[in-house]
């Protein structure tokens, strides 16, 4: 069976515009173009699109995907086995993080005692390094700040670390309450939470207007977005708007430290 661009878009969830773009750059060519100038895709192209989507899920850039898939040595089955291996490792890590979350909730509710080292089971240290690199490259913070901040946190007591996590959870919970009350990001009750958020940040960092807005942009990257979307589908957009309002109102004259 042959699929037009629109039918394949509906089947795969990839927009028609993106499919046309993939054709233009040579990443995914249609099986043929009909007399009506419609692009038509068959099973071979559907399988190739699946490969593209797997690589995109693994954060491969398009140029790298194109290089891999255009290689004479590219083998679909080998690629699928590789994807499976990576996803299984990620599944194990995700399962561990879910267990960490459940145990932390029980700990905070006083139902069971949690060892301090268990607070961080499942977190990927490499991803944390990537986040730090992103902050430095975007000019949100300096490498010196990263080093000093990490050193400061390292010296915290276990109680301080637990309190740091709990305080942010409280801010998030209160933001959701404000949303459900139909509050607006510029309402004083919401902006009071932004002051609380800023004070929370000052435990490790004192951002100015630009860097605080930069942090709001970081929150919108896929990994952070998933964290907030899991709490409430509209939370992140609400949070970001409130952060930007706070930055404009209260941080314009502050300098980054």
RONU-83794 format. One record per residue (C-alpha): residue in three letters; residue number from 0; x, y, z. Coordinates in Angstrom, 2 decimals. Example, Ala and Ser with C-alpha at 12.3 -4.5 7.8 and 13.67 -1.06 7.14 Angstrom:
2
> kolmi | torza | px | py | pz
> ALA | 0 | 12.30 | -4.50 | 7.80 .
> SER | 1 | 13.67 | -1.06 | 7.14 .
***
This chain:
257
> kolmi | torza | px | py | pz
> UNK | 0 | 0.00 | 0.00 | 0.00 .
> UNK | 1 | 1.28 | 3.47 | -0.90 .
> UNK | 2 | 0.77 | 6.46 | 1.35 .
> UNK | 3 | 0.58 | 10.12 | 0.37 .
> UNK | 4 | 2.33 | 12.71 | 2.52 .
> UNK | 5 | -0.87 | 13.53 | 4.39 .
> UNK | 6 | -1.75 | 9.88 | 5.02 .
> UNK | 7 | 1.76 | 9.09 | 6.24 .
> UNK | 8 | 1.67 | 12.17 | 8.46 .
> UNK | 9 | -1.55 | 10.93 | 10.04 .
> UNK | 10 | -0.19 | 7.39 | 10.42 .
> UNK | 11 | 3.18 | 8.35 | 11.94 .
> UNK | 12 | 2.44 | 11.58 | 13.78 .
> UNK | 13 | 5.15 | 13.35 | 11.77 .
> UNK | 14 | 3.85 | 16.53 | 10.18 .
> UNK | 15 | 3.44 | 16.75 | 6.42 .
> UNK | 16 | 5.75 | 19.75 | 6.44 .
> UNK | 17 | 8.48 | 17.72 | 8.14 .
> UNK | 18 | 8.08 | 14.86 | 5.63 .
> UNK | 19 | 8.49 | 17.31 | 2.77 .
> UNK | 20 | 11.56 | 18.75 | 4.48 .
> UNK | 21 | 13.06 | 15.26 | 4.85 .
> UNK | 22 | 12.54 | 14.78 | 1.12 .
> UNK | 23 | 14.16 | 18.11 | 0.30 .
> UNK | 24 | 17.33 | 17.32 | 2.28 .
> UNK | 25 | 17.48 | 13.76 | 0.96 .
> UNK | 26 | 16.88 | 12.09 | 4.31 .
> UNK | 27 | 13.66 | 10.35 | 3.31 .
> UNK | 28 | 12.76 | 10.25 | -0.36 .
> UNK | 29 | 9.32 | 8.97 | -1.45 .
> UNK | 30 | 9.07 | 5.69 | -3.35 .
> UNK | 31 | 7.82 | 7.66 | -6.34 .
> UNK | 32 | 6.05 | 10.84 | -7.37 .
> UNK | 33 | 2.72 | 10.34 | -9.16 .
> UNK | 34 | 1.41 | 12.09 | -12.24 .
> UNK | 35 | -0.51 | 14.33 | -9.86 .
> UNK | 36 | 2.85 | 15.43 | -8.33 .
> UNK | 37 | 1.93 | 13.72 | -5.04 .
> UNK | 38 | 4.69 | 11.96 | -3.12 .
> UNK | 39 | 3.97 | 8.29 | -2.39 .
> UNK | 40 | 5.61 | 6.22 | 0.34 .
> UNK | 41 | 5.71 | 2.42 | 0.55 .
> UNK | 42 | 6.86 | -0.07 | 3.20 .
> UNK | 43 | 10.55 | 0.61 | 2.64 .
> UNK | 44 | 10.07 | 4.32 | 3.30 .
> UNK | 45 | 7.85 | 3.61 | 6.31 .
> UNK | 46 | 10.63 | 1.50 | 7.83 .
> UNK | 47 | 13.18 | 4.22 | 7.12 .
> UNK | 48 | 10.94 | 6.81 | 8.79 .
> UNK | 49 | 10.74 | 4.54 | 11.82 .
> UNK | 50 | 14.54 | 4.50 | 11.95 .
> UNK | 51 | 14.64 | 8.30 | 11.73 .
> UNK | 52 | 12.20 | 8.57 | 14.62 .
> UNK | 53 | 14.23 | 6.17 | 16.74 .
> UNK | 54 | 17.38 | 8.20 | 16.15 .
> UNK | 55 | 15.52 | 11.43 | 16.91 .
> UNK | 56 | 14.26 | 9.93 | 20.19 .
> UNK | 57 | 17.92 | 9.30 | 21.03 .
> UNK | 58 | 18.76 | 12.97 | 20.27 .
> UNK | 59 | 20.79 | 12.33 | 17.12 .
> UNK | 60 | 21.03 | 15.45 | 14.90 .
> UNK | 61 | 19.56 | 15.12 | 11.40 .
> UNK | 62 | 22.95 | 15.39 | 9.70 .
> UNK | 63 | 24.24 | 12.44 | 11.75 .
> UNK | 64 | 21.11 | 10.39 | 11.04 .
> UNK | 65 | 21.54 | 11.04 | 7.34 .
> UNK | 66 | 25.20 | 10.02 | 7.47 .
> UNK | 67 | 24.40 | 6.78 | 9.29 .
> UNK | 68 | 21.44 | 5.78 | 7.15 .
> UNK | 69 | 23.12 | 6.58 | 3.84 .
> UNK | 70 | 26.13 | 4.41 | 4.66 .
> UNK | 71 | 26.65 | 1.32 | 2.50 .
> UNK | 72 | 27.00 | -0.67 | 5.73 .
> UNK | 73 | 23.69 | 0.46 | 7.25 .
> UNK | 74 | 21.60 | -2.54 | 8.31 .
> UNK | 75 | 18.04 | -2.03 | 9.58 .
> UNK | 76 | 18.02 | -5.09 | 11.84 .
> UNK | 77 | 21.37 | -4.21 | 13.41 .
> UNK | 78 | 20.15 | -0.66 | 13.94 .
> UNK | 79 | 16.95 | -1.90 | 15.58 .
> UNK | 80 | 18.93 | -4.18 | 17.87 .
> UNK | 81 | 21.08 | -1.20 | 18.84 .
> UNK | 82 | 18.00 | 0.96 | 19.50 .
> UNK | 83 | 16.54 | -1.83 | 21.62 .
> UNK | 84 | 19.72 | -2.13 | 23.69 .
> UNK | 85 | 19.80 | 1.62 | 24.37 .
> UNK | 86 | 16.10 | 1.74 | 25.21 .
> UNK | 87 | 16.38 | -1.24 | 27.56 .
> UNK | 88 | 19.15 | 0.55 | 29.45 .
> UNK | 89 | 17.00 | 3.67 | 29.58 .
> UNK | 90 | 14.04 | 1.58 | 30.75 .
> UNK | 91 | 16.13 | 0.18 | 33.61 .
> UNK | 92 | 17.18 | 3.70 | 34.58 .
> UNK | 93 | 13.60 | 5.00 | 34.31 .
> UNK | 94 | 12.35 | 2.13 | 36.48 .
> UNK | 95 | 14.99 | 2.96 | 39.07 .
> UNK | 96 | 13.96 | 6.63 | 39.04 .
> UNK | 97 | 10.31 | 5.66 | 39.53 .
> UNK | 98 | 11.34 | 3.57 | 42.53 .
> UNK | 99 | 13.34 | 6.55 | 43.84 .
> UNK | 100 | 10.31 | 8.82 | 43.46 .
> UNK | 101 | 7.98 | 6.35 | 45.21 .
> UNK | 102 | 10.44 | 5.83 | 48.03 .
> UNK | 103 | 11.01 | 9.58 | 48.44 .
> UNK | 104 | 7.25 | 10.18 | 48.67 .
> UNK | 105 | 6.96 | 7.48 | 51.33 .
> UNK | 106 | 9.94 | 9.00 | 53.14 .
> UNK | 107 | 8.43 | 12.51 | 53.11 .
> UNK | 108 | 5.13 | 11.12 | 54.37 .
> UNK | 109 | 6.95 | 9.41 | 57.20 .
> UNK | 110 | 6.02 | 5.90 | 56.09 .
> UNK | 111 | 9.57 | 4.59 | 55.64 .
> UNK | 112 | 13.13 | 5.72 | 56.29 .
> UNK | 113 | 15.24 | 6.46 | 53.24 .
> UNK | 114 | 19.02 | 6.33 | 53.14 .
> UNK | 115 | 20.57 | 9.59 | 51.95 .
> UNK | 116 | 22.36 | 7.99 | 49.01 .
> UNK | 117 | 19.05 | 6.55 | 47.83 .
> UNK | 118 | 17.82 | 10.07 | 47.03 .
> UNK | 119 | 19.94 | 10.03 | 43.88 .
> UNK | 120 | 19.50 | 6.49 | 42.57 .
> UNK | 121 | 18.73 | 6.43 | 38.86 .
> UNK | 122 | 20.00 | 9.91 | 37.96 .
> UNK | 123 | 22.30 | 10.06 | 34.95 .
> UNK | 124 | 25.47 | 11.96 | 35.81 .
> UNK | 125 | 26.30 | 12.39 | 32.12 .
> UNK | 126 | 23.01 | 14.16 | 31.52 .
> UNK | 127 | 23.71 | 16.45 | 34.45 .
> UNK | 128 | 27.05 | 17.34 | 32.83 .
> UNK | 129 | 25.26 | 18.09 | 29.55 .
> UNK | 130 | 22.89 | 20.45 | 31.37 .
> UNK | 131 | 25.85 | 22.23 | 32.94 .
> UNK | 132 | 27.56 | 22.52 | 29.54 .
> UNK | 133 | 24.37 | 23.96 | 28.06 .
> UNK | 134 | 24.20 | 26.60 | 30.81 .
> UNK | 135 | 27.79 | 27.65 | 30.15 .
> UNK | 136 | 27.47 | 27.68 | 26.34 .
> UNK | 137 | 24.32 | 29.80 | 26.52 .
> UNK | 138 | 26.04 | 32.27 | 28.81 .
> UNK | 139 | 23.55 | 31.65 | 31.61 .
> UNK | 140 | 26.37 | 30.88 | 34.04 .
> UNK | 141 | 30.15 | 30.61 | 33.91 .
> UNK | 142 | 32.15 | 27.44 | 34.39 .
> UNK | 143 | 33.61 | 29.02 | 37.51 .
> UNK | 144 | 30.08 | 29.36 | 38.89 .
> UNK | 145 | 29.34 | 25.70 | 38.09 .
> UNK | 146 | 32.47 | 24.59 | 39.92 .
> UNK | 147 | 31.80 | 26.81 | 42.94 .
> UNK | 148 | 28.14 | 25.83 | 43.09 .
> UNK | 149 | 28.95 | 22.12 | 42.94 .
> UNK | 150 | 31.53 | 22.57 | 45.68 .
> UNK | 151 | 28.98 | 24.41 | 47.83 .
> UNK | 152 | 26.35 | 21.69 | 47.43 .
> UNK | 153 | 28.94 | 19.04 | 48.14 .
> UNK | 154 | 29.47 | 20.59 | 51.57 .
> UNK | 155 | 25.77 | 20.59 | 52.42 .
> UNK | 156 | 24.47 | 18.36 | 55.15 .
> UNK | 157 | 22.02 | 15.61 | 54.26 .
> UNK | 158 | 19.24 | 17.64 | 55.87 .
> UNK | 159 | 20.08 | 20.65 | 53.68 .
> UNK | 160 | 19.93 | 18.49 | 50.55 .
> UNK | 161 | 16.56 | 17.04 | 51.54 .
> UNK | 162 | 15.24 | 20.50 | 52.38 .
> UNK | 163 | 16.43 | 21.84 | 49.01 .
> UNK | 164 | 14.41 | 19.19 | 47.16 .
> UNK | 165 | 11.37 | 19.52 | 49.41 .
> UNK | 166 | 11.26 | 23.32 | 49.07 .
> UNK | 167 | 11.15 | 23.15 | 45.27 .
> UNK | 168 | 8.44 | 20.50 | 45.41 .
> UNK | 169 | 6.46 | 22.88 | 47.59 .
> UNK | 170 | 6.80 | 25.71 | 45.07 .
> UNK | 171 | 5.61 | 23.46 | 42.27 .
> UNK | 172 | 2.64 | 22.26 | 44.30 .
> UNK | 173 | 1.67 | 25.84 | 45.18 .
> UNK | 174 | 1.93 | 26.89 | 41.52 .
> UNK | 175 | -0.48 | 24.13 | 40.52 .
> UNK | 176 | -2.88 | 25.29 | 43.24 .
> UNK | 177 | -2.72 | 28.84 | 41.82 .
> UNK | 178 | -3.40 | 27.53 | 38.32 .
> UNK | 179 | -6.42 | 25.59 | 39.53 .
> UNK | 180 | -7.68 | 28.77 | 41.23 .
> UNK | 181 | -7.46 | 30.44 | 37.78 .
> UNK | 182 | -4.76 | 32.84 | 38.96 .
> UNK | 183 | -2.74 | 34.64 | 36.28 .
> UNK | 184 | 1.09 | 34.62 | 36.08 .
> UNK | 185 | 1.22 | 38.31 | 36.99 .
> UNK | 186 | -1.03 | 37.96 | 40.04 .
> UNK | 187 | 0.67 | 38.87 | 43.31 .
> UNK | 188 | 0.05 | 35.42 | 44.77 .
> UNK | 189 | 1.94 | 33.86 | 41.85 .
> UNK | 190 | 4.71 | 36.45 | 41.91 .
> UNK | 191 | 5.17 | 35.76 | 45.62 .
> UNK | 192 | 5.97 | 32.17 | 44.62 .
> UNK | 193 | 8.48 | 33.49 | 42.08 .
> UNK | 194 | 10.21 | 35.40 | 44.87 .
> UNK | 195 | 10.28 | 32.16 | 46.81 .
> UNK | 196 | 11.74 | 30.41 | 43.75 .
> UNK | 197 | 14.39 | 33.11 | 43.40 .
> UNK | 198 | 15.30 | 32.82 | 47.08 .
> UNK | 199 | 15.54 | 29.05 | 46.60 .
> UNK | 200 | 17.96 | 29.59 | 43.71 .
> UNK | 201 | 20.08 | 31.93 | 45.80 .
> UNK | 202 | 21.16 | 28.96 | 47.88 .
> UNK | 203 | 23.42 | 28.02 | 44.96 .
> UNK | 204 | 23.22 | 30.94 | 42.53 .
> UNK | 205 | 22.18 | 34.60 | 42.28 .
> UNK | 206 | 20.87 | 35.17 | 38.74 .
> UNK | 207 | 20.19 | 38.54 | 37.18 .
> UNK | 208 | 17.37 | 39.34 | 34.75 .
> UNK | 209 | 19.03 | 37.78 | 31.68 .
> UNK | 210 | 20.22 | 34.62 | 33.41 .
> UNK | 211 | 16.88 | 34.09 | 35.16 .
> UNK | 212 | 15.09 | 34.33 | 31.80 .
> UNK | 213 | 17.77 | 32.00 | 30.41 .
> UNK | 214 | 16.89 | 29.52 | 33.14 .
> UNK | 215 | 13.24 | 29.67 | 32.06 .
> UNK | 216 | 14.37 | 28.74 | 28.55 .
> UNK | 217 | 16.35 | 25.81 | 29.93 .
> UNK | 218 | 13.22 | 24.58 | 31.67 .
> UNK | 219 | 11.58 | 24.33 | 28.24 .
> UNK | 220 | 14.08 | 21.79 | 26.88 .
> UNK | 221 | 12.62 | 18.27 | 26.41 .
> UNK | 222 | 13.98 | 16.65 | 29.57 .
> UNK | 223 | 12.86 | 19.47 | 31.85 .
> UNK | 224 | 9.52 | 19.81 | 30.05 .
> UNK | 225 | 8.73 | 16.16 | 30.68 .
> UNK | 226 | 9.34 | 16.67 | 34.41 .
> UNK | 227 | 6.85 | 19.55 | 34.56 .
> UNK | 228 | 4.35 | 18.03 | 32.11 .
> UNK | 229 | 4.12 | 14.96 | 34.33 .
> UNK | 230 | 2.98 | 17.22 | 37.17 .
> UNK | 231 | 0.45 | 19.22 | 35.14 .
> UNK | 232 | 0.20 | 19.69 | 31.35 .
> UNK | 233 | -0.03 | 23.48 | 31.65 .
> UNK | 234 | 2.42 | 23.96 | 34.51 .
> UNK | 235 | 5.58 | 24.73 | 32.56 .
> UNK | 236 | 4.07 | 27.43 | 30.33 .
> UNK | 237 | 2.50 | 29.05 | 33.40 .
> UNK | 238 | 5.78 | 28.83 | 35.32 .
> UNK | 239 | 7.83 | 30.30 | 32.46 .
> UNK | 240 | 5.45 | 33.25 | 32.01 .
> UNK | 241 | 5.56 | 33.95 | 35.73 .
> UNK | 242 | 9.38 | 33.76 | 35.76 .
> UNK | 243 | 9.68 | 36.24 | 32.88 .
> UNK | 244 | 7.29 | 38.68 | 34.56 .
> UNK | 245 | 9.28 | 38.42 | 37.79 .
> UNK | 246 | 12.55 | 38.99 | 35.91 .
> UNK | 247 | 11.23 | 42.12 | 34.20 .
> UNK | 248 | 9.70 | 43.56 | 37.36 .
> UNK | 249 | 12.29 | 42.77 | 39.98 .
> UNK | 250 | 15.62 | 41.76 | 38.42 .
> UNK | 251 | 16.30 | 44.45 | 35.84 .
> UNK | 252 | 18.86 | 46.21 | 38.03 .
> UNK | 253 | 20.60 | 43.18 | 39.49 .
> UNK | 254 | 23.95 | 41.92 | 38.27 .
> UNK | 255 | 24.87 | 38.27 | 38.00 .
> UNK | 256 | 27.21 | 36.86 | 40.60 .
***
